Amino acid sequence: MYVLSTGCQWRYIPKDLPPKSTVYGYFCDWAHNGVLDRIHHTLYVACRENILL
């Protein structure tokens, strides 16, 4: 999510995260399985609900 939200290159991910190869592996798995789309949709709905309150 860090790379998606910041546009940051993989080599610049924060040092407190796992190695970039591990993070990239999760990113690929989540993108392929639709997890990133579901996270995006859930956050979108939550933000829209907060704006409308």
mmCIF entry with sequence, helices, sheets and N, C-alpha, C, O atoms, coordinates in Angstrom:
data_MODEL
# 
_entry.id   MODEL 
# 
_entity.id                         1 
_entity.type                       polymer 
_entity.pdbx_number_of_molecules   1 
# 
_entity_poly.entity_id                      1 
_entity_poly.type                           'polypeptide(L)' 
_entity_poly.nstd_linkage                   no 
_entity_poly.nstd_monomer                   no 
_entity_poly.pdbx_seq_one_letter_code       MYVLSTGCQWRYIPKDLPPKSTVYGYFCDWAHNGVLDRIHHTLYVACRENILL 
_entity_poly.pdbx_seq_one_letter_code_can   MYVLSTGCQWRYIPKDLPPKSTVYGYFCDWAHNGVLDRIHHTLYVACRENILL 
_entity_poly.pdbx_strand_id                 A 
# 
loop_
_entity_poly_seq.entity_id 
_entity_poly_seq.num 
_entity_poly_seq.mon_id 
_entity_poly_seq.hetero 
1 1  MET n 
1 2  TYR n 
1 3  VAL n 
1 4  LEU n 
1 5  SER n 
1 6  THR n 
1 7  GLY n 
1 8  CYS n 
1 9  GLN n 
1 10 TRP n 
1 11 ARG n 
1 12 TYR n 
1 13 ILE n 
1 14 PRO n 
1 15 LYS n 
1 16 ASP n 
1 17 LEU n 
1 18 PRO n 
1 19 PRO n 
1 20 LYS n 
1 21 SER n 
1 22 THR n 
1 23 VAL n 
1 24 TYR n 
1 25 GLY n 
1 26 TYR n 
1 27 PHE n 
1 28 CYS n 
1 29 ASP n 
1 30 TRP n 
1 31 ALA n 
1 32 HIS n 
1 33 ASN n 
1 34 GLY n 
1 35 VAL n 
1 36 LEU n 
1 37 ASP n 
1 38 ARG n 
1 39 ILE n 
1 40 HIS n 
1 41 HIS n 
1 42 THR n 
1 43 LEU n 
1 44 TYR n 
1 45 VAL n 
1 46 ALA n 
1 47 CYS n 
1 48 ARG n 
1 49 GLU n 
1 50 ASN n 
1 51 ILE n 
1 52 LEU n 
1 53 LEU n 
# 
_struct_asym.id          A 
_struct_asym.entity_id   1 
# 
loop_
_struct_conf.conf_type_id 
_struct_conf.id 
_struct_conf.pdbx_PDB_helix_id 
_struct_conf.beg_label_comp_id 
_struct_conf.beg_label_asym_id 
_struct_conf.beg_label_seq_id 
_struct_conf.pdbx_beg_PDB_ins_code 
_struct_conf.end_label_comp_id 
_struct_conf.end_label_asym_id 
_struct_conf.end_label_seq_id 
_struct_conf.pdbx_end_PDB_ins_code 
_struct_conf.beg_auth_comp_id 
_struct_conf.beg_auth_asym_id 
_struct_conf.beg_auth_seq_id 
_struct_conf.end_auth_comp_id 
_struct_conf.end_auth_asym_id 
_struct_conf.end_auth_seq_id 
_struct_conf.pdbx_PDB_helix_class 
_struct_conf.details 
_struct_conf.pdbx_PDB_helix_length 
HELX_P HELX_P1 AA1 TYR A 2  ? THR A 6  ? TYR A 2  THR A 6  1 ? 5  
HELX_P HELX_P2 AA2 TRP A 10 ? TYR A 12 ? TRP A 10 TYR A 12 5 ? 3  
HELX_P HELX_P3 AA3 LYS A 20 ? ASN A 33 ? LYS A 20 ASN A 33 1 ? 14 
HELX_P HELX_P4 AA4 VAL A 35 ? LEU A 52 ? VAL A 35 LEU A 52 1 ? 18 
# 
_struct_conf_type.id          HELX_P 
_struct_conf_type.criteria    ? 
_struct_conf_type.reference   ? 
# 
loop_
_atom_site.group_PDB 
_atom_site.id 
_atom_site.type_symbol 
_atom_site.label_atom_id 
_atom_site.label_alt_id 
_atom_site.label_comp_id 
_atom_site.label_asym_id 
_atom_site.label_entity_id 
_atom_site.label_seq_id 
_atom_site.pdbx_PDB_ins_code 
_atom_site.Cartn_x 
_atom_site.Cartn_y 
_atom_site.Cartn_z 
_atom_site.occupancy 
_atom_site.B_iso_or_equiv 
_atom_site.pdbx_formal_charge 
_atom_site.auth_seq_id 
_atom_site.auth_comp_id 
_atom_site.auth_asym_id 
_atom_site.auth_atom_id 
_atom_site.pdbx_PDB_model_num 
ATOM 1   N N  . MET A 1 1  ? 0.830   -1.190  0.000  1.00 0.00 ? 1  MET A N  1 
ATOM 2   C CA . MET A 1 1  ? 0.000   0.000   0.000  1.00 0.00 ? 1  MET A CA 1 
ATOM 3   C C  . MET A 1 1  ? 0.873   1.252   0.000  1.00 0.00 ? 1  MET A C  1 
ATOM 4   O O  . MET A 1 1  ? 0.494   2.276   -0.569 1.00 0.00 ? 1  MET A O  1 
ATOM 5   N N  . TYR A 1 2  ? 2.036   1.172   0.634  1.00 0.00 ? 2  TYR A N  1 
ATOM 6   C CA . TYR A 1 2  ? 2.921   2.334   0.694  1.00 0.00 ? 2  TYR A CA 1 
ATOM 7   C C  . TYR A 1 2  ? 3.279   2.806   -0.706 1.00 0.00 ? 2  TYR A C  1 
ATOM 8   O O  . TYR A 1 2  ? 3.235   4.003   -0.990 1.00 0.00 ? 2  TYR A O  1 
ATOM 9   N N  . VAL A 1 3  ? 3.625   1.893   -1.563 1.00 0.00 ? 3  VAL A N  1 
ATOM 10  C CA . VAL A 1 3  ? 4.014   2.268   -2.926 1.00 0.00 ? 3  VAL A CA 1 
ATOM 11  C C  . VAL A 1 3  ? 2.824   2.838   -3.682 1.00 0.00 ? 3  VAL A C  1 
ATOM 12  O O  . VAL A 1 3  ? 2.973   3.808   -4.426 1.00 0.00 ? 3  VAL A O  1 
ATOM 13  N N  . LEU A 1 4  ? 1.659   2.258   -3.503 1.00 0.00 ? 4  LEU A N  1 
ATOM 14  C CA . LEU A 1 4  ? 0.476   2.761   -4.193 1.00 0.00 ? 4  LEU A CA 1 
ATOM 15  C C  . LEU A 1 4  ? 0.092   4.159   -3.719 1.00 0.00 ? 4  LEU A C  1 
ATOM 16  O O  . LEU A 1 4  ? -0.309  5.000   -4.522 1.00 0.00 ? 4  LEU A O  1 
ATOM 17  N N  . SER A 1 5  ? 0.213   4.405   -2.431 1.00 0.00 ? 5  SER A N  1 
ATOM 18  C CA . SER A 1 5  ? -0.233  5.697   -1.913 1.00 0.00 ? 5  SER A CA 1 
ATOM 19  C C  . SER A 1 5  ? 0.775   6.812   -2.121 1.00 0.00 ? 5  SER A C  1 
ATOM 20  O O  . SER A 1 5  ? 0.394   7.981   -2.174 1.00 0.00 ? 5  SER A O  1 
ATOM 21  N N  . THR A 1 6  ? 2.062   6.475   -2.241 1.00 0.00 ? 6  THR A N  1 
ATOM 22  C CA . THR A 1 6  ? 3.076   7.514   -2.378 1.00 0.00 ? 6  THR A CA 1 
ATOM 23  C C  . THR A 1 6  ? 3.693   7.582   -3.762 1.00 0.00 ? 6  THR A C  1 
ATOM 24  O O  . THR A 1 6  ? 4.321   8.583   -4.108 1.00 0.00 ? 6  THR A O  1 
ATOM 25  N N  . GLY A 1 7  ? 3.531   6.562   -4.540 1.00 0.00 ? 7  GLY A N  1 
ATOM 26  C CA . GLY A 1 7  ? 4.204   6.513   -5.829 1.00 0.00 ? 7  GLY A CA 1 
ATOM 27  C C  . GLY A 1 7  ? 5.695   6.277   -5.665 1.00 0.00 ? 7  GLY A C  1 
ATOM 28  O O  . GLY A 1 7  ? 6.466   6.463   -6.607 1.00 0.00 ? 7  GLY A O  1 
ATOM 29  N N  . CYS A 1 8  ? 6.097   5.873   -4.485 1.00 0.00 ? 8  CYS A N  1 
ATOM 30  C CA . CYS A 1 8  ? 7.510   5.679   -4.161 1.00 0.00 ? 8  CYS A CA 1 
ATOM 31  C C  . CYS A 1 8  ? 8.048   4.440   -4.866 1.00 0.00 ? 8  CYS A C  1 
ATOM 32  O O  . CYS A 1 8  ? 7.323   3.471   -5.089 1.00 0.00 ? 8  CYS A O  1 
ATOM 33  N N  . GLN A 1 9  ? 9.302   4.488   -5.203 1.00 0.00 ? 9  GLN A N  1 
ATOM 34  C CA . GLN A 1 9  ? 9.937   3.317   -5.795 1.00 0.00 ? 9  GLN A CA 1 
ATOM 35  C C  . GLN A 1 9  ? 10.163  2.263   -4.722 1.00 0.00 ? 9  GLN A C  1 
ATOM 36  O O  . GLN A 1 9  ? 10.311  2.584   -3.542 1.00 0.00 ? 9  GLN A O  1 
ATOM 37  N N  . TRP A 1 10 ? 10.190  0.997   -5.143 1.00 0.00 ? 10 TRP A N  1 
ATOM 38  C CA . TRP A 1 10 ? 10.326  -0.105  -4.204 1.00 0.00 ? 10 TRP A CA 1 
ATOM 39  C C  . TRP A 1 10 ? 11.564  0.043   -3.334 1.00 0.00 ? 10 TRP A C  1 
ATOM 40  O O  . TRP A 1 10 ? 11.522  -0.297  -2.151 1.00 0.00 ? 10 TRP A O  1 
ATOM 41  N N  . ARG A 1 11 ? 12.652  0.535   -3.881 1.00 0.00 ? 11 ARG A N  1 
ATOM 42  C CA . ARG A 1 11 ? 13.893  0.620   -3.104 1.00 0.00 ? 11 ARG A CA 1 
ATOM 43  C C  . ARG A 1 11 ? 13.812  1.661   -1.982 1.00 0.00 ? 11 ARG A C  1 
ATOM 44  O O  . ARG A 1 11 ? 14.686  1.708   -1.117 1.00 0.00 ? 11 ARG A O  1 
ATOM 45  N N  . TYR A 1 12 ? 12.769  2.491   -1.993 1.00 0.00 ? 12 TYR A N  1 
ATOM 46  C CA . TYR A 1 12 ? 12.626  3.529   -0.979 1.00 0.00 ? 12 TYR A CA 1 
ATOM 47  C C  . TYR A 1 12 ? 11.569  3.214   0.083  1.00 0.00 ? 12 TYR A C  1 
ATOM 48  O O  . TYR A 1 12 ? 11.178  4.096   0.847  1.00 0.00 ? 12 TYR A O  1 
ATOM 49  N N  . ILE A 1 13 ? 11.107  1.965   0.134  1.00 0.00 ? 13 ILE A N  1 
ATOM 50  C CA . ILE A 1 13 ? 10.127  1.643   1.170  1.00 0.00 ? 13 ILE A CA 1 
ATOM 51  C C  . ILE A 1 13 ? 10.793  1.795   2.540  1.00 0.00 ? 13 ILE A C  1 
ATOM 52  O O  . ILE A 1 13 ? 12.002  1.595   2.663  1.00 0.00 ? 13 ILE A O  1 
ATOM 53  N N  . PRO A 1 14 ? 10.021  2.146   3.567  1.00 0.00 ? 14 PRO A N  1 
ATOM 54  C CA . PRO A 1 14 ? 10.613  2.376   4.902  1.00 0.00 ? 14 PRO A CA 1 
ATOM 55  C C  . PRO A 1 14 ? 11.372  1.159   5.413  1.00 0.00 ? 14 PRO A C  1 
ATOM 56  O O  . PRO A 1 14 ? 11.031  0.017   5.106  1.00 0.00 ? 14 PRO A O  1 
ATOM 57  N N  . LYS A 1 15 ? 12.389  1.426   6.183  1.00 0.00 ? 15 LYS A N  1 
ATOM 58  C CA . LYS A 1 15 ? 13.248  0.355   6.710  1.00 0.00 ? 15 LYS A CA 1 
ATOM 59  C C  . LYS A 1 15 ? 12.556  -0.492  7.771  1.00 0.00 ? 15 LYS A C  1 
ATOM 60  O O  . LYS A 1 15 ? 13.018  -1.589  8.084  1.00 0.00 ? 15 LYS A O  1 
ATOM 61  N N  . ASP A 1 16 ? 11.437  0.012   8.335  1.00 0.00 ? 16 ASP A N  1 
ATOM 62  C CA . ASP A 1 16 ? 10.741  -0.773  9.352  1.00 0.00 ? 16 ASP A CA 1 
ATOM 63  C C  . ASP A 1 16 ? 9.799   -1.812  8.742  1.00 0.00 ? 16 ASP A C  1 
ATOM 64  O O  . ASP A 1 16 ? 9.163   -2.574  9.471  1.00 0.00 ? 16 ASP A O  1 
ATOM 65  N N  . LEU A 1 17 ? 9.704   -1.849  7.415  1.00 0.00 ? 17 LEU A N  1 
ATOM 66  C CA . LEU A 1 17 ? 8.930   -2.882  6.728  1.00 0.00 ? 17 LEU A CA 1 
ATOM 67  C C  . LEU A 1 17 ? 9.839   -4.070  6.417  1.00 0.00 ? 17 LEU A C  1 
ATOM 68  O O  . LEU A 1 17 ? 11.062  -3.944  6.471  1.00 0.00 ? 17 LEU A O  1 
ATOM 69  N N  . PRO A 1 18 ? 9.250   -5.217  6.092  1.00 0.00 ? 18 PRO A N  1 
ATOM 70  C CA . PRO A 1 18 ? 10.074  -6.376  5.706  1.00 0.00 ? 18 PRO A CA 1 
ATOM 71  C C  . PRO A 1 18 ? 10.890  -6.049  4.452  1.00 0.00 ? 18 PRO A C  1 
ATOM 72  O O  . PRO A 1 18 ? 10.705  -4.987  3.857  1.00 0.00 ? 18 PRO A O  1 
ATOM 73  N N  . PRO A 1 19 ? 11.786  -6.947  4.049  1.00 0.00 ? 19 PRO A N  1 
ATOM 74  C CA . PRO A 1 19 ? 12.571  -6.724  2.834  1.00 0.00 ? 19 PRO A CA 1 
ATOM 75  C C  . PRO A 1 19 ? 11.664  -6.457  1.633  1.00 0.00 ? 19 PRO A C  1 
ATOM 76  O O  . PRO A 1 19 ? 10.541  -6.958  1.570  1.00 0.00 ? 19 PRO A O  1 
ATOM 77  N N  . LYS A 1 20 ? 12.161  -5.665  0.685  1.00 0.00 ? 20 LYS A N  1 
ATOM 78  C CA . LYS A 1 20 ? 11.325  -5.279  -0.462 1.00 0.00 ? 20 LYS A CA 1 
ATOM 79  C C  . LYS A 1 20 ? 10.842  -6.486  -1.258 1.00 0.00 ? 20 LYS A C  1 
ATOM 80  O O  . LYS A 1 20 ? 9.762   -6.441  -1.848 1.00 0.00 ? 20 LYS A O  1 
ATOM 81  N N  . SER A 1 21 ? 11.623  -7.563  -1.285 1.00 0.00 ? 21 SER A N  1 
ATOM 82  C CA . SER A 1 21 ? 11.180  -8.760  -2.010 1.00 0.00 ? 21 SER A CA 1 
ATOM 83  C C  . SER A 1 21 ? 9.945   -9.370  -1.353 1.00 0.00 ? 21 SER A C  1 
ATOM 84  O O  . SER A 1 21 ? 9.056   -9.865  -2.046 1.00 0.00 ? 21 SER A O  1 
ATOM 85  N N  . THR A 1 22 ? 9.885   -9.340  -0.027 1.00 0.00 ? 22 THR A N  1 
ATOM 86  C CA . THR A 1 22 ? 8.725   -9.854  0.705  1.00 0.00 ? 22 THR A CA 1 
ATOM 87  C C  . THR A 1 22 ? 7.510   -8.964  0.474  1.00 0.00 ? 22 THR A C  1 
ATOM 88  O O  . THR A 1 22 ? 6.415   -9.451  0.192  1.00 0.00 ? 22 THR A O  1 
ATOM 89  N N  . VAL A 1 23 ? 7.715   -7.665  0.595  1.00 0.00 ? 23 VAL A N  1 
ATOM 90  C CA . VAL A 1 23 ? 6.626   -6.713  0.382  1.00 0.00 ? 23 VAL A CA 1 
ATOM 91  C C  . VAL A 1 23 ? 6.099   -6.833  -1.043 1.00 0.00 ? 23 VAL A C  1 
ATOM 92  O O  . VAL A 1 23 ? 4.887   -6.837  -1.258 1.00 0.00 ? 23 VAL A O  1 
ATOM 93  N N  . TYR A 1 24 ? 6.998   -6.931  -2.014 1.00 0.00 ? 24 TYR A N  1 
ATOM 94  C CA . TYR A 1 24 ? 6.591   -7.049  -3.410 1.00 0.00 ? 24 TYR A CA 1 
ATOM 95  C C  . TYR A 1 24 ? 5.825   -8.359  -3.642 1.00 0.00 ? 24 TYR A C  1 
ATOM 96  O O  . TYR A 1 24 ? 4.867   -8.390  -4.414 1.00 0.00 ? 24 TYR A O  1 
ATOM 97  N N  . GLY A 1 25 ? 6.245   -9.425  -2.980 1.00 0.00 ? 25 GLY A N  1 
ATOM 98  C CA . GLY A 1 25 ? 5.533   -10.703 -3.103 1.00 0.00 ? 25 GLY A CA 1 
ATOM 99  C C  . GLY A 1 25 ? 4.096   -10.601 -2.616 1.00 0.00 ? 25 GLY A C  1 
ATOM 100 O O  . GLY A 1 25 ? 3.174   -11.090 -3.268 1.00 0.00 ? 25 GLY A O  1 
ATOM 101 N N  . TYR A 1 26 ? 3.911   -9.959  -1.460 1.00 0.00 ? 26 TYR A N  1 
ATOM 102 C CA . TYR A 1 26 ? 2.555   -9.736  -0.950 1.00 0.00 ? 26 TYR A CA 1 
ATOM 103 C C  . TYR A 1 26 ? 1.758   -8.853  -1.914 1.00 0.00 ? 26 TYR A C  1 
ATOM 104 O O  . TYR A 1 26 ? 0.595   -9.133  -2.207 1.00 0.00 ? 26 TYR A O  1 
ATOM 105 N N  . PHE A 1 27 ? 2.389   -7.797  -2.398 1.00 0.00 ? 27 PHE A N  1 
ATOM 106 C CA . PHE A 1 27 ? 1.717   -6.893  -3.324 1.00 0.00 ? 27 PHE A CA 1 
ATOM 107 C C  . PHE A 1 27 ? 1.218   -7.653  -4.558 1.00 0.00 ? 27 PHE A C  1 
ATOM 108 O O  . PHE A 1 27 ? 0.070   -7.483  -4.968 1.00 0.00 ? 27 PHE A O  1 
ATOM 109 N N  . CYS A 1 28 ? 2.059   -8.471  -5.136 1.00 0.00 ? 28 CYS A N  1 
ATOM 110 C CA . CYS A 1 28 ? 1.663   -9.240  -6.326 1.00 0.00 ? 28 CYS A CA 1 
ATOM 111 C C  . CYS A 1 28 ? 0.532   -10.218 -6.004 1.00 0.00 ? 28 CYS A C  1 
ATOM 112 O O  . CYS A 1 28 ? -0.436  -10.321 -6.758 1.00 0.00 ? 28 CYS A O  1 
ATOM 113 N N  . ASP A 1 29 ? 0.655   -10.930 -4.891 1.00 0.00 ? 29 ASP A N  1 
ATOM 114 C CA . ASP A 1 29 ? -0.390  -11.881 -4.493 1.00 0.00 ? 29 ASP A CA 1 
ATOM 115 C C  . ASP A 1 29 ? -1.719  -11.160 -4.274 1.00 0.00 ? 29 ASP A C  1 
ATOM 116 O O  . ASP A 1 29 ? -2.761  -11.604 -4.757 1.00 0.00 ? 29 ASP A O  1 
ATOM 117 N N  . TRP A 1 30 ? -1.676  -10.044 -3.543 1.00 0.00 ? 30 TRP A N  1 
ATOM 118 C CA . TRP A 1 30 ? -2.898  -9.304  -3.236 1.00 0.00 ? 30 TRP A CA 1 
ATOM 119 C C  . TRP A 1 30 ? -3.512  -8.693  -4.492 1.00 0.00 ? 30 TRP A C  1 
ATOM 120 O O  . TRP A 1 30 ? -4.735  -8.672  -4.632 1.00 0.00 ? 30 TRP A O  1 
ATOM 121 N N  . ALA A 1 31 ? -2.689  -8.203  -5.395 1.00 0.00 ? 31 ALA A N  1 
ATOM 122 C CA . ALA A 1 31 ? -3.206  -7.645  -6.646 1.00 0.00 ? 31 ALA A CA 1 
ATOM 123 C C  . ALA A 1 31 ? -3.877  -8.744  -7.473 1.00 0.00 ? 31 ALA A C  1 
ATOM 124 O O  . ALA A 1 31 ? -4.956  -8.538  -8.028 1.00 0.00 ? 31 ALA A O  1 
ATOM 125 N N  . HIS A 1 32 ? -3.242  -9.893  -7.551 1.00 0.00 ? 32 HIS A N  1 
ATOM 126 C CA . HIS A 1 32 ? -3.778  -11.013 -8.336 1.00 0.00 ? 32 HIS A CA 1 
ATOM 127 C C  . HIS A 1 32 ? -5.084  -11.547 -7.738 1.00 0.00 ? 32 HIS A C  1 
ATOM 128 O O  . HIS A 1 32 ? -5.997  -11.918 -8.477 1.00 0.00 ? 32 HIS A O  1 
ATOM 129 N N  . ASN A 1 33 ? -5.175  -11.587 -6.418 1.00 0.00 ? 33 ASN A N  1 
ATOM 130 C CA . ASN A 1 33 ? -6.348  -12.153 -5.739 1.00 0.00 ? 33 ASN A CA 1 
ATOM 131 C C  . ASN A 1 33 ? -7.474  -11.148 -5.507 1.00 0.00 ? 33 ASN A C  1 
ATOM 132 O O  . ASN A 1 33 ? -8.519  -11.508 -4.964 1.00 0.00 ? 33 ASN A O  1 
ATOM 133 N N  . GLY A 1 34 ? -7.274  -9.901  -5.909 1.00 0.00 ? 34 GLY A N  1 
ATOM 134 C CA . GLY A 1 34 ? -8.318  -8.900  -5.764 1.00 0.00 ? 34 GLY A CA 1 
ATOM 135 C C  . GLY A 1 34 ? -8.374  -8.252  -4.388 1.00 0.00 ? 34 GLY A C  1 
ATOM 136 O O  . GLY A 1 34 ? -9.290  -7.479  -4.107 1.00 0.00 ? 34 GLY A O  1 
ATOM 137 N N  . VAL A 1 35 ? -7.406  -8.559  -3.528 1.00 0.00 ? 35 VAL A N  1 
ATOM 138 C CA . VAL A 1 35 ? -7.400  -8.001  -2.177 1.00 0.00 ? 35 VAL A CA 1 
ATOM 139 C C  . VAL A 1 35 ? -7.241  -6.483  -2.224 1.00 0.00 ? 35 VAL A C  1 
ATOM 140 O O  . VAL A 1 35 ? -7.924  -5.771  -1.488 1.00 0.00 ? 35 VAL A O  1 
ATOM 141 N N  . LEU A 1 36 ? -6.361  -5.983  -3.070 1.00 0.00 ? 36 LEU A N  1 
ATOM 142 C CA . LEU A 1 36 ? -6.141  -4.538  -3.157 1.00 0.00 ? 36 LEU A CA 1 
ATOM 143 C C  . LEU A 1 36 ? -7.408  -3.816  -3.607 1.00 0.00 ? 36 LEU A C  1 
ATOM 144 O O  . LEU A 1 36 ? -7.715  -2.732  -3.112 1.00 0.00 ? 36 LEU A O  1 
ATOM 145 N N  . ASP A 1 37 ? -8.134  -4.408  -4.535 1.00 0.00 ? 37 ASP A N  1 
ATOM 146 C CA . ASP A 1 37 ? -9.402  -3.806  -4.983 1.00 0.00 ? 37 ASP A CA 1 
ATOM 147 C C  . ASP A 1 37 ? -10.425 -3.766  -3.849 1.00 0.00 ? 37 ASP A C  1 
ATOM 148 O O  . ASP A 1 37 ? -11.145 -2.779  -3.695 1.00 0.00 ? 37 ASP A O  1 
ATOM 149 N N  . ARG A 1 38 ? -10.490 -4.839  -3.055 1.00 0.00 ? 38 ARG A N  1 
ATOM 150 C CA . ARG A 1 38 ? -11.433 -4.873  -1.936 1.00 0.00 ? 38 ARG A CA 1 
ATOM 151 C C  . ARG A 1 38 ? -11.043 -3.865  -0.849 1.00 0.00 ? 38 ARG A C  1 
ATOM 152 O O  . ARG A 1 38 ? -11.908 -3.211  -0.267 1.00 0.00 ? 38 ARG A O  1 
ATOM 153 N N  . ILE A 1 39 ? -9.748  -3.743  -0.581 1.00 0.00 ? 39 ILE A N  1 
ATOM 154 C CA . ILE A 1 39 ? -9.286  -2.744  0.394  1.00 0.00 ? 39 ILE A CA 1 
ATOM 155 C C  . ILE A 1 39 ? -9.645  -1.348  -0.093 1.00 0.00 ? 39 ILE A C  1 
ATOM 156 O O  . ILE A 1 39 ? -10.158 -0.530  0.670  1.00 0.00 ? 39 ILE A O  1 
ATOM 157 N N  . HIS A 1 40 ? -9.376  -1.082  -1.358 1.00 0.00 ? 40 HIS A N  1 
ATOM 158 C CA . HIS A 1 40 ? -9.679  0.233   -1.923 1.00 0.00 ? 40 HIS A CA 1 
ATOM 159 C C  . HIS A 1 40 ? -11.167 0.535   -1.813 1.00 0.00 ? 40 HIS A C  1 
ATOM 160 O O  . HIS A 1 40 ? -11.551 1.631   -1.406 1.00 0.00 ? 40 HIS A O  1 
ATOM 161 N N  . HIS A 1 41 ? -12.000 -0.424  -2.172 1.00 0.00 ? 41 HIS A N  1 
ATOM 162 C CA . HIS A 1 41 ? -13.441 -0.215  -2.131 1.00 0.00 ? 41 HIS A CA 1 
ATOM 163 C C  . HIS A 1 41 ? -13.920 0.040   -0.691 1.00 0.00 ? 41 HIS A C  1 
ATOM 164 O O  . HIS A 1 41 ? -14.726 0.939   -0.451 1.00 0.00 ? 41 HIS A O  1 
ATOM 165 N N  . THR A 1 42 ? -13.421 -0.751  0.253  1.00 0.00 ? 42 THR A N  1 
ATOM 166 C CA . THR A 1 42 ? -13.812 -0.583  1.653  1.00 0.00 ? 42 THR A CA 1 
ATOM 167 C C  . THR A 1 42 ? -13.416 0.795   2.170  1.00 0.00 ? 42 THR A C  1 
ATOM 168 O O  . THR A 1 42 ? -14.207 1.462   2.836  1.00 0.00 ? 42 THR A O  1 
ATOM 169 N N  . LEU A 1 43 ? -12.189 1.223   1.862  1.00 0.00 ? 43 LEU A N  1 
ATOM 170 C CA . LEU A 1 43 ? -11.746 2.557   2.291  1.00 0.00 ? 43 LEU A CA 1 
ATOM 171 C C  . LEU A 1 43 ? -12.537 3.658   1.597  1.00 0.00 ? 43 LEU A C  1 
ATOM 172 O O  . LEU A 1 43 ? -12.852 4.678   2.211  1.00 0.00 ? 43 LEU A O  1 
ATOM 173 N N  . TYR A 1 44 ? -12.855 3.462   0.338  1.00 0.00 ? 44 TYR A N  1 
ATOM 174 C CA . TYR A 1 44 ? -13.639 4.449   -0.413 1.00 0.00 ? 44 TYR A CA 1 
ATOM 175 C C  . TYR A 1 44 ? -15.020 4.634   0.225  1.00 0.00 ? 44 TYR A C  1 
ATOM 176 O O  . TYR A 1 44 ? -15.469 5.758   0.448  1.00 0.00 ? 44 TYR A O  1 
ATOM 177 N N  . VAL A 1 45 ? -15.676 3.521   0.512  1.00 0.00 ? 45 VAL A N  1 
ATOM 178 C CA . VAL A 1 45 ? -17.006 3.581   1.133  1.00 0.00 ? 45 VAL A CA 1 
ATOM 179 C C  . VAL A 1 45 ? -16.924 4.253   2.501  1.00 0.00 ? 45 VAL A C  1 
ATOM 180 O O  . VAL A 1 45 ? -17.749 5.109   2.821  1.00 0.00 ? 45 VAL A O  1 
ATOM 181 N N  . ALA A 1 46 ? -15.938 3.873   3.308  1.00 0.00 ? 46 ALA A N  1 
ATOM 182 C CA . ALA A 1 46 ? -15.793 4.468   4.639  1.00 0.00 ? 46 ALA A CA 1 
ATOM 183 C C  . ALA A 1 46 ? -15.555 5.975   4.547  1.00 0.00 ? 46 ALA A C  1 
ATOM 184 O O  . ALA A 1 46 ? -16.127 6.740   5.323  1.00 0.00 ? 46 ALA A O  1 
ATOM 185 N N  . CYS A 1 47 ? -14.724 6.402   3.613  1.00 0.00 ? 47 CYS A N  1 
ATOM 186 C CA . CYS A 1 47 ? -14.464 7.840   3.439  1.00 0.00 ? 47 CYS A CA 1 
ATOM 187 C C  . CYS A 1 47 ? -15.723 8.572   2.982  1.00 0.00 ? 47 CYS A C  1 
ATOM 188 O O  . CYS A 1 47 ? -16.026 9.656   3.479  1.00 0.00 ? 47 CYS A O  1 
ATOM 189 N N  . ARG A 1 48 ? -16.440 7.995   2.059  1.00 0.00 ? 48 ARG A N  1 
ATOM 190 C CA . ARG A 1 48 ? -17.670 8.630   1.576  1.00 0.00 ? 48 ARG A CA 1 
ATOM 191 C C  . ARG A 1 48 ? -18.700 8.731   2.695  1.00 0.00 ? 48 ARG A C  1 
ATOM 192 O O  . ARG A 1 48 ? -19.398 9.740   2.800  1.00 0.00 ? 48 ARG A O  1 
ATOM 193 N N  . GLU A 1 49 ? -18.804 7.715   3.522  1.00 0.00 ? 49 GLU A N  1 
ATOM 194 C CA . GLU A 1 49 ? -19.758 7.757   4.635  1.00 0.00 ? 49 GLU A CA 1 
ATOM 195 C C  . GLU A 1 49 ? -19.366 8.843   5.638  1.00 0.00 ? 49 GLU A C  1 
ATOM 196 O O  . GLU A 1 49 ? -20.239 9.523   6.177  1.00 0.00 ? 49 GLU A O  1 
ATOM 197 N N  . ASN A 1 50 ? -18.087 9.012   5.891  1.00 0.00 ? 50 ASN A N  1 
ATOM 198 C CA . ASN A 1 50 ? -17.637 10.039  6.826  1.00 0.00 ? 50 ASN A CA 1 
ATOM 199 C C  . ASN A 1 50 ? -17.885 11.436  6.272  1.00 0.00 ? 50 ASN A C  1 
ATOM 200 O O  . ASN A 1 50 ? -18.193 12.354  7.032  1.00 0.00 ? 50 ASN A O  1 
ATOM 201 N N  . ILE A 1 51 ? -17.759 11.606  4.987  1.00 0.00 ? 51 ILE A N  1 
ATOM 202 C CA . ILE A 1 51 ? -17.992 12.909  4.370  1.00 0.00 ? 51 ILE A CA 1 
ATOM 203 C C  . ILE A 1 51 ? -19.472 13.273  4.450  1.00 0.00 ? 51 ILE A C  1 
ATOM 204 O O  . ILE A 1 51 ? -19.824 14.436  4.648  1.00 0.00 ? 51 ILE A O  1 
ATOM 205 N N  . LEU A 1 52 ? -20.315 12.288  4.299  1.00 0.00 ? 52 LEU A N  1 
ATOM 206 C CA . LEU A 1 52 ? -21.748 12.536  4.274  1.00 0.00 ? 52 LEU A CA 1 
ATOM 207 C C  . LEU A 1 52 ? -22.337 12.722  5.670  1.00 0.00 ? 52 LEU A C  1 
ATOM 208 O O  . LEU A 1 52 ? -23.473 13.182  5.786  1.00 0.00 ? 52 LEU A O  1 
ATOM 209 N N  . LEU A 1 53 ? -21.618 12.386  6.718  1.00 0.00 ? 53 LEU A N  1 
ATOM 210 C CA . LEU A 1 53 ? -22.161 12.508  8.071  1.00 0.00 ? 53 LEU A CA 1 
ATOM 211 C C  . LEU A 1 53 ? -22.151 13.907  8.560  1.00 0.00 ? 53 LEU A C  1 
ATOM 212 O O  . LEU A 1 53 ? -22.578 14.170  9.684  1.00 0.00 ? 53 LEU A O  1 
# 
